[in-house]
Amino acid sequence: MTHSRLHKRAALGIYIAAAMAPLFATNNVFAQQAAPEVTEVLTVASPIRDSQKAAIEEKRNADNYLDVVSADTIGRFPDQNLADSLGRMPGLAIERDQGQARYINFRGAPFRYTALAIDGLTIPGAENGRVPRFDAFPAVITRTIEANKAITPAMPGEAVSGYINIESFNPFEVDGWSTSTDIGMGEQTLGGGDVSRYSARMSWSQDTLGFSVFGSRNVREQVTDNREFDLQLDPASDEIILNSIDFRSYNVRRQDTAWGGRVEYRPENSMNRFFASTLYSEFLDEEERNQYVIEFDSGAGALGRTLEPGTTGYQPLVLARRMLQNGTYENSAFTNTLGADVTLGDWFVEGRLNRTTTENQLFLPIPLSAGGQAAASYDLSNLKDPQVQLMAPFTNNPINVGQISYPVSLALIVDSGLDIDADKFKLDAETESNLFGRHATVKLGFEHDQREGRGVGTALSQTSFPSGVNINSFNTGRLWESDMSNTVGGTIYDNGALQAAWSNAVGGLSVTAPQDQLVSIDEDITAAYAMATTHFGWGNVVAGLRAERTDYSSTGPLASYDDTLNHLLPSVHVNIDLQEDVKLRLAATTSISRPTYNEWRAAASVNPVDREVSGGNPSLKPEEAMGLDASLEWYYGDASLISAGAFHRSIDNVIYADSATIDGGIYVPGAEGQNWSYTGFINGRDGSLSGIEFNLIAQLSDFAPGVLDGLGFNANVTILDSEFTTQRNIDFSLPGTSDLIYNTSIYYETSRLSVRLNYQFRDDWMSTTENDAFAEYWAAQKRLDFNVKYDLPWQTLGADLSLYLNANNLNDAVDVRYVQTERTPNQVERYGRHYMAGIRANF
């Protein structure tokens, strides 16, 4: 990483030096330039205040309960992607992978309950056919983000907890030419990995024609330090029993790339417009994993002994496994839209035709060595830094893990993928009318979404590793970069070269997908809605109905399953202006959440002799929800807001993983009416999600003008409660739901300088991999981030320039996952702090 980091820092240094070149001009020249700047400083408004004011005004004028964040606000946080930005909004929590934000828990609910759209068009999730990854879309396209907490009939029905719409940049927002660029470089402290960000957007418009193009690329290299456990509590002594411990070091390189554009035509003297837009985004995760599993339970079994409870101990024989992965995780989305907005008499009509293709691929080749022997002592008094000392078998003579010999080496390959083709036609029409003697806005709409999903759940191949390839020869001898104690002496292997030698020895690496893992789903979703916004002196009422019909077929190796589902989704919103600056919102809504394509697949492993099935469940029902929302909002001054809200969702058919009894005819013709045992995804019942939330956005100058100018404070708190009942009558919280979520930030700004410190917290939540026999949780997570930005008081080459410094995870968070209780964690993970400095230029 060293040479590339030097080159990147040199490039950034040249860019900044060029930007600051005017500073070193002669005093007379600088004086001539500085004089008019005094006037500009006095007239330029506060950037944070202005963007905050615009977002609050949009929230205030909305006909439903929502929150808004502007692109400028996003740029002033040290966010690495849109998921980070959304996580700062009231009630939204983040699910991270190795420190990087990936999914959003809207209202703290499972991420599957959130719909995501770009300019009002939903995007299928590349990984599961439903929810897209929120780290897959670039901030450079964003104008505003709307987080709708109570949906209207004009919004997708598949939004139990909320609907997020990313409104993209429009070229007509700036007259003439406009260019915006961002170059940032930095470091991930654990492992010294390079971090870089490049983005650019250019637009042009005149009276009737405009276009924009953009591109972005973000790269993050890091080391992730990981320990995984198999622990249990001794029933007699209530002490820990160590079954096995897993030492892992990940060398990770993640990059996301995006490009796209828009061309738009607006005829003179009309409200009409016609446009075409395109967006391609790709996420690539390349991971080298060096892993050692020390099995105390297998060693004790070989000795005919039982494991001794306690946080410390010694065992004369343990068995060891080594895995050396060089894998890739890749997903992409390519979406293209033709749009037309036209006035037809008294109606304003919006038409959209969209084609989206997504691809998701996982490929993990793993040389697996097993049967190694050693003796080991352990100390688990600090489970965030466990200690294991290795010794030669049946001795106290120290060894390191590289000295263990493995009698068996296997070639393990894991493959998975899903490709989706989706075509959408969407038509919305709006007119002003009178209903019951009142002025009303009437909206009608129709939408047809046709999707085809093809892929593989999980394909696994395990054969003997080629004897001509010496795995040990790829050991570099360099110790792991580690924030935890590397007491086993783990060293880095050249996994890439090892994989290449393995591939050459066998003529290429591949795996044949088993029939029971195939995904073949065709789905047509047809929706229509009607709604009216009726205006009164005290506010308005938005009421309407959305009808959605789902026709789907799921094809497996033995049979196919098809069904038609109909849902009527009424909703009503009441927005009351209690005073000029106080608004009360009440809403009653209905929504659904369809199964993912992996859950809905008809492919499964079928054992007709024992009447057993494991795999997908094509008869799985969508989750159905009814919701109530209430919010009281006080708008103070130009850019301040205090609000309190409460919500409830009653959810039926909650989807989770477990075992159940099913009708065998679903999978095998002729087995209709027979009771078969099924392991996979099934529906629970009596789900509920309730919460209260508080939000404060305070520009302190609104409360004490002239005294606290420039200071601001934001805080939001959400308190949640959720549960559902399994088919075995066991109650659990909904996956992904924390009891408490809060975000706070304090900032100071002048016309050129802005400084912001932000803290995020969410307490424990159940993992989204749900099973009522295996309650797995993530422990509470805390995050401290810092950002400073300075707008230079001169131009360079006609550009307004800004310098910034972002610092993420200043508290050096440790992520812990546990089973049943925090005393028995099964994963502890560290990834270090993240720093980036950069420059933005706007022409």
N, C-alpha and C positions, 0 to 999 in steps of 0.2 A: 504493500500500500504506500510505501514511503515516497517513491519517485513520482507516482501519479499525484500524490498529495502536494509535493513541491511544485509541480507544474501548474496545478490548479491554483495554488496560492499565489504563484507568480502572476498568472493571468489575472486573478482578482486584484492583485496589487497594482498592475498596470492600468486596469480599468478605473480603480479608485484614484490613482495618481492623475490620470487624464481628467477625471471629474474635478479634481481639486486644483488643476493647473492654474485657473484664474487667481487662486490665493497667492501665487508666487509672482504675479505680474508686478509691474512698478507701482509705487505708492500712488502716483497721479492717476494711473489707469484704474486702480482699485477704488480710489476715492470717487472717480466719476461713476463707476458702477454702483458703489455703495449708496450714494445719495438717494436715488429713487427707491431703494429697498426700504428706507425708513417709512415712506408712505405706504408701501405694500404691507409691511408688518402691521401697520395700524388698521388696515382695511381687510386683511385676510381673516376669515372666520376660523373657529376651532374645528379641525377635521373630524375628531372623534365626536364632538358635539353635533356637527352637521349630519354625519352619517347616522348617529343615534337618533337625532330628531326626525330624520326621514323615515327610519324604521318604525319609530313609535307612532308617527302619523299614519303610516300604512296599517299598523295594528289597530289604531283607534278607528279608522274608517272602514275596517273589514266588517263583513256581515256574518262572520263566524269567529270562533275562539281560536286565535293563532298567535305565533310569535314570529318575528322577522329579524334577520341579520343581514346587513348589507355587505357588499364586496369590500368596501373600504374598512369596515370593522374586521372582516376576516384577515385583511392584510396587516392589521395592527396587532394581531395576536401571533404568538410563536407557533402557529399550527402547521403540522406537516401535511395535512390533507383535510378534506371536507368533514370527515368523521370527527376530527379534533374540534373543528369550528362548531359543529352541531352539538357537541358534548358540553358546550358552555351555555346552552339555552335551558330555560327552566324545565326540569323534569326529564331531560335527556341524559342518559348515561352511556358510557363507552365500553365496548368489549375490545380488548387489545390482544394482539398476538406478538409476543416477544417485544413488548413495549410500544408497538405501533397500533394506532387506532384503526379498527377494521369495520365493526358493526355498531349500530346505534340501538340502544334499548329505550325506545320512545315511552315516556311515562314509566320507565323502568321495566317495561314489559318485554317478553321475548322478541328478538329482532324480526322474527317472521311476521309480527303483527304490524309492521311499518311498510307502507307503500312509498316508493321513490319514483319521481317523475322528473323529466327535463322538459321545461316549457309545456307542462301539462300532459306529456306523453309518458306513460309508465314504461320502465325498462325491465325485461325479465332478468332474473339473477343467473349469472353464468354458472355458478356452482350448484344451484338447486332448482332453477326454473322459476323461482319466486323473488327472493330478496337480493338485489345487487349488493356487492361490497361497496361500502361508502368510501373506501380509500382508492377506488378505481377511477374516480372522476376528478379532473384538475380544477383548481380554484380559478385559473385564468379565464374560464368561460363564464364565471358567475357574476351576475349583477346583484341579485338578492336570493336569499333562501327563505322560503316560507314553511314554517312547521305548523300545519293545521292540526289542532288537537281535537276539534269536533268537525267532522266532515259534513259537507252538503251533498245533495243528490248529484251535483255536477262532478263530484270527485269519485275515484274508484271505490267500489264497495269493499275491496280487499284491504282494509285499513282499520283494524280493530283498535289500535292505540293511536294511530295518527297517519297523516299523509304529508310527505315532504316534497315540495316542488322547488326545483332549482330553476330560477329564471335566468336565462343566458343573456350575455351582452348583445345589444342591438346596435348596428352601425350608425343608425340615425340619432343616437344619443349624443354624438359629437359631430359638428359640421366640419366638412373637409377631411384632411388627413389627420390621423391620430395613431400613435404608436406607443405601446407600453412594454417595457422589458424588465426582467428580474433575473439577476445572477447572484447566487448564494453558494458559499462553500463553508464546510465546517468539518466536525469530527464527532464520532461516537467514541466516548472515552474508553469503554471496555474494548480492548483490541486495537484502538487507534484507527478505526475505520473511517474512510473518506465519506463525507456527506456532501451532496451537491444538488443544486436546483437551478434549472434554466427554464425560462418561459418568455414568450413574446406574443403580443397581439397587435395586429395592425388593422385599421379600418379607414374607410373613406366613404363619404356621402355628400350628395348635393340634394337638390329639391326632390328629385324623383327616384334616384338610384343610389344604392349603397351596398357595400360589401365589407366583410371582415374575415380575417384568417388568424389562426392561432396555433401555437405548438408549445408543448412543455415536456420536460423530462426531469425526473427526480431519481436520484441514486442514493442508496444508503447501504454502507458496509458496516457490519458489526459482528461482534462475538457475543453469543448468548451462553451464559453459564447456567447449567441446569443440573438439579439433583432430583431423582424420582425415587419413591419409596413404595414398598409393600409392607405396611405396618398394621398391627392389630393390638387391641387391649386385652390383657390377660384377665379373664373373668374373676379369678380368685384374688389377685393382688392389685388389679387395676393399673398395672404397669405396662409399658410398651413392650411388644415383642417384634423384633426385626426379622422379617422373612427375607427381604432382599433390598438392596440399594443400587441405584442406577446412576453412574457418573456420566454426564454428557457435556460435550463442548460443541456448539454450533458455530461455524464460520459462514455468515449469511451475507448475501448480496441481493438487495431488493431494488427493483427499479420500476417506475411506472412512466409510460410514455403516452402522450395524447396529441392529436392534431385534428384540425377541422376548420370549418368556415361557414359563412352564410352570405348569400346574395339576395337582395330584396329590392323590389320595385314598388313604388307608390305613385299611382297616377295623380296628376295635378288636380287640385280642387275636389278631393274626395277623401273618404276614410278608408278606401280600399288599399289593400297591399297584397303582394304575391312574393313568395320567397322559397328558397331551397336551402337546406342546411345539412351539414354532415358532421359527425363526430366519431372518431376512433380512439379508443382507450385500451391500453394493454398493461397488465401487471405481471411481472416476472419475479419469482422468488427462487433463487439458487442457494441451496443449503448443503454444505458439507457437515456431516455429523460424525464425530468420534465418540463412541459409546462403549462403556463397560458395565456389565451387570454382575454384581457380586451376590450370589445366592446362598444365604445362610441356611434356608430351609432345606434345599437340596443336599447340602453338605451334611446337615444333621440327619436327614433321612438315610443317606448312604452309610452313616455310622450307627444307625438304629437308635438315635437319640431324639429327644424332644428339645425344642428351643427354650432357652432360659429367658424369662422376662427381665427387663432392666434397661436403663439408658446406657450402660457400659457392659462390655463382655468380651470374651475371647472364645474362638472356636477353632479347633485344630484342622478342620477341613471345611472349605467352602468351594463351590463350583463357580466358574466364571464364563461369561460369554462376551464376545467382542463384535460390534457392528460398525461398519465404516460406510456410511451412506454418502452418495453424491447425487442429490435429487433436485428436481425442478417442479415448481408449482406455477402454472401459467393460466391466466384467463384474460379474455378480451371481449369487447363489445364494439360493434360497428353499427351505428344507427344513422339513417338517412330519412329526411322528411321533406315533403312538398306541402306548402301551405298556401291558403288563400283566405283572406278576410274581405268580404264584400257586403255592400249595402243593397238589399233587395226590398224596395218599398220601405215599409216601416221596420223591417227586420235587419239586424246585423248578424251575418252568418260567418262562422269560422269553420273551414274545412282542413283536415289534415290527412295525409297519406304517408304512412311510415313503414319502413322495412328495417328490422333489427336482426342481426345475427350475433350470437354469443358463442364462445368456445371456452371450455374449461378442461385442463389436462394436468394430471398428476403422474409423475414417473419417478419411482424410487428404486434404483438398483442398490442392493445392500449385500456385500460380502459378510457372511455371518459365521463366526468361529465359535465353537462350543466345546464343553467338556474340560475346560482348563481347571487346574486345581491349585489351591493355596490355603494357607491358614490366615486368619484375620482377627483383629481386635477392632472394636468400634466404641465411639463415644457420641451419643445422641443428645447430650445435655443442651446443645444449641442446634435445633433442627434446621435453622437457616444456614448453618455451616457445619454439616455433619463430618465427623472424622472417622476414617477407616484406614488402618495400617495393615499392609499385606506382608506375609511372611511365607517362607517355604513351608509346604505341607507338614503338619505335625511338629513344627519347630517354632522358635521365636527369632529366627534369622530373617531380617528385613529383606524384602524384595520390592521391586516396582511392578506395575501391571504389564509393562513391556516384556518382563522376563517369564511370563506365564506361557506355557505351551498348550496348544489346542489340538486335540487328536482329530477333530471333525471340522471341516469348513464347507459351508453351503453357499449356493448362489441364490439369493432371494430377490425377487423382483415384484414390486407392487405397482399396479397401473390402474388409473381411473380417468374417466372423461365424460363430458356431456356437451353436445352441440345443440343449439336451439335456433331455429329459424322462425321469426315472428313477423306477421304482416298485420297492420292495423289501419282501419279507416275510422275517422272520428269527425263528427259533425255537431256543431253547437250553434244555436240560434237564439237571439235575444231581441226583445222589443219592449217598449214602454206602453203600458196599458192602464185600464181602470178595473179594479176588482172590488165589488160591493161598495162602489162610490169612492174608493181610495186609489191614489196613484200607486202603481205596482210595476215592477220589472219582472217580466216573464221570460224564463229560459227553458228551452227544450233541447234535447240532445240524443244522439245515437252513436253507438260505437260497436265495431266488430273487430275482434282480435283473434287471429288464427295462428296457432303455434304448433310446431313439430319438434319434439325432443328425442334425440337418439344418443345413446351412450352406454357406459359400463359403470355399474356401482363400484365394485372393487374386484380386480383380477389379480390373482396371486400365483406366482410360480416359484417352486423351490426344488433345486437340483444340486448335484455335487459341484463344488467350485473346481474350475479347471486346475489340474495338478501342476501344469506347466507355469502357473503364475504364483510367484512367491510373495505372499501378502506382506511379510515382515520386511521385505526389501523396500517397501514404500514408506516406512517409518522414518520421518525426518529427524527424529530425536529432539525436536524443539518442544519444550513444555507448553501446555495450554496457557493461553491468557485467561486469568481467572480472578473473579472477585471473591470466590470462596476458596477454602483450603484444598489444594490439589494433593491430598495426602496419598493417593494411589500412584502418583507420578505419571499421570496421563500425558502422552505426547501426541503431536499432530502427525497424521498420515497424509500423504498426497493422494487424496481420494479420487481426484480427477484423473491422474495418471494411472491409478489402480483400475478405475473403471475402463479406461481406454485399453489397457492390457487385457482385461477380462473380455471386453468386446471383441478384440482382435483374435483372441484364442478360440472363441466360439462362433465367430462369423456374425456378430451383431447381437444386441440385447433386445428381446421382445417377449411378450407373454400373450397367450391366447385367452381371450375372455371367455369364462364359463357361461353357459346358457342361463344359469340361475342369477347372474348379475347384470344381464342386459336390460337397458332402459329403452322402451319404445312407446312413446306417448304422443297422441294427437289430441289437441284440445282447441275447441272453438268457444270463445266467450262473447256473447252478444248482450249488449246493455242498452237500455233506453231510460231517459229520465224526463221529468217535468217538475219545475219548481217556480215559485213566485216569491218575490221580495215585496211585501206590502208596507208602504211607508205611513207612519203616523206622526203626530206632533211630538210624541215622546220617544220615537225610535223606529224600529221596523221589526217585522216578523218574516222569517224565511222558512217556507214549508214546501215539501215536495216528496216525490217518490222516485226511487230508482229500482228498476227491475233488471236482474242479471240471470242469464241462462248459460249454463256450462254443459257442453257436450264433449265428452272425452272417451277415448278408448286407450286401453293399456294392453299391450301384446306381450305374452310370455312364451317360453319354449313349448309349453303344453296346451295353453289355451289363451284366449283373449277375453278382456272384460271391458264392457262399455256401459255408460250410464249417462243420464241427463239430470241435471240439478237445476232447480229454479228457486230463486231467492227474491223476495220483495223487501226492499230496504227503505222504509220511510224515515224521515227526519224532520225536525222542526227546531228553529233557532229563534230566540226572542232577545233582541238587543234594545235595552232601555237606557235612555239618557236621563239619569237621576238628577244630574246637574250638568252644567256646561262642561265641566272637567271630570265628571264621575259617570262611569258606565257600568251597568249590570248586564251580564250575558247569561242566558239559560239555554240549554240544548238537550234534546233527546235524539239519539241516533241509533242506527242499526248497521251492522257490518259483518263480514265473513273473513275467514283465512283458509285458503285452499291448501291441501297437502302439497309438499314439494314433489318433484318428479321422482326422486329416489324413493320417497315414501309410497308413492302411488304406482310404482312399477309392478307389473304382473309377474316378472321373473322372480323365481324363488327356488330354493333347494327343497325338493319334494321327496319324502320317504313314504311311499304308499303302503309298505308293509306295517310300519309302526304308526301310520297316519300322522306324520309330523311334517310341518312346513316352517321354513325360516326365510325371511327376505322381505320384499315389498308387500304392500297391502292395497290392491287396486280398489277395494270396496271401502277404503277409509273415507269417512265423512269430513267435509269441511267444518272447521270451527265456526260457530255462529254466536254473535255477540249483540247485546243491547246495552246502550250506554247513556249515562246522564252526566252533564257538565254544568258547572256554575262558576262564574268568575266576576269579581268586583274589581274595577280598575279606576285608579285615580291618576289623572294626567296633570302633573304639576309643572308649571313653567313651560319652557320650550322643549326640554330634552330630558325630563325626569318622569318616572312612573313608579307607582306602588300598586301592586295587585295581589289578590288572594283568590285562590280557586279550589274547587273540590270536584272530584270525578268518581264515577263508578262504572265498571264494565262487568256484566254478567255473561259468562262464556260457557257455551255448551259444546260437547264433542271435543274436549281438549286432547290434542294429539301428543302421545308420548310413546316411549319404547318399553315393551314388556312382553309377557306371554299371555295367551288367551285361547279360548276355544272358538273355532270358526266352522263355517260350512265348507266341507272339503270340495264341493262342487265349484267353488271360486277358482280353484287351480286345476282340478282333474275332472274332465267330463265323466259323468256316471257316478260321481261321488256326492251328488246333491243329497242334502239331508243328513249326511254323516258328520259326526263331531270329530274334528281334527284338532291337534295341538299346533298352535301358531306362535312363533317367536319373531317379533318385529315391531311394527308400529300399529297402535290401536287407539281407540277413542276413550278418554275418560269423561267425567261429567262434573257438574256443579262447580265450574270454574268461576272465579271472581277476582277482580282487580280494583282496588279502591285507593284513593289518595287525596291528600291536600297539598297545595303548592303555594309558595309565597315568592314574590319577585320584586326586587328593588333595583331601579336604575336611577341613580342620583348624580346629576351634575350639581355640585355643591354651590355653584354660583346662582342656581335657581332659588336656593334657600337663603343665601347670604351674598347678594351681589356686591362685587368689588372687593370682598374680603377673602373669599375662597376660590377666586377665578382660577380655572385650570385644573382644579381637583375634582375627581369623580370616584364614585364607588358603585359597584354592581354586586348584587348577591341574589341568589335564588336557592330555595330549599324545597325539596319534595319528600313527603313522608308517605310510605306505601304499605299496603297489606294485600297479600294475594294468597290464593289457595285453589286447589282442585282435588277431586277424589278419583283415585284409580279404580279399575274394575275389581280390585281386591279390597276396596273400601279403606284404602290408606290415603291420608291427606298429605299433600305436599304443597309448597309454594310453587308458583309458576316459574319455569326456567327463566333465568336472566333477570329476576326481580329482586332488587335490593329494598330493604326497609327504609333506608335513608340515603338521599342524594343531595349534595349541595356544591355550589360553585361560588366563589367570591373573587373579586378583582378590585384592585385600587389602582388609579392611574393619575398622572399629572401631565398636562400638555399646555404648550404655548402654540403660537401660530406655526412654529417649525419643529418643536420637540415634543415627542410623546413617549412616556415611560409607563409601563404597565406590569403589574405583578398579579399572577392568577393562581388560585388554589382550587383543586377539585377533590371531592371525596365521594365515594360510594361504599356502603358497607356490604357485608357478605351477600352472595347470591348463588342460587343453584345453577350449575352448569347447564348449558343448553342440550347436552347429551343426557337425556332424562331416562331413568329406569327406577321403578319403585323398589327394586331390590338392591340398589346401589346409589345412595344419595351422595352426590358429589357436588362440592361447593368451591367457589373462589372466595378467598378471604378479602376483607376490606382493602380497598386501594386508595392511595393518596398520591397527588401529583402537584408539584409546584413548578410553574413556568414563569419566565421573565422575558420582556421584550422592550427594546428601546429603538426609536426611529427618529432620524433627524433629516429635515428637508434643507438642503444646502441653499444659501441665500444668493445664488447665482445660477446661471445656465451654462451648460457646456454643449457646444454644437447644437444649440437651440433646444436642449432638453432640460426639463426640471428634474433634479436628481435628489434621491433620498438614500441615506445609509441606514442600515439596520443591523441589530444584533439580536438573535433569538437564543434562548437557553431553555431547554426542555428537561424535565425530570430532575430538577435541582436537588430534590430530596433523595435521589438515588433509590427509587422504589424497588422493593422486592415483591414479586408476585408469588402468592402461595395458593395452591389448590389442595383441598382436603376431603376426606371421606368421613361423613357423620360428624366428626368433631375436629377442631383445630389441633388436637393432640395427635392426630394421625394424618399428617399431610401426605399426599402422594406426588406432589411436585413443588419445588422451590426454584425460582428462576430470577436471574439478574441479567441486566443488559446495559447498565451504565447511563451516564448523562449524555446529552446531545446538544452540541453548540453549532450555530451557523451565523456567519456574517455575510452581508451582501449589499448590493446596490440596486436600486430601481430607477429607471429612467422613463419619463413620460414626455413624448414629443407632441 
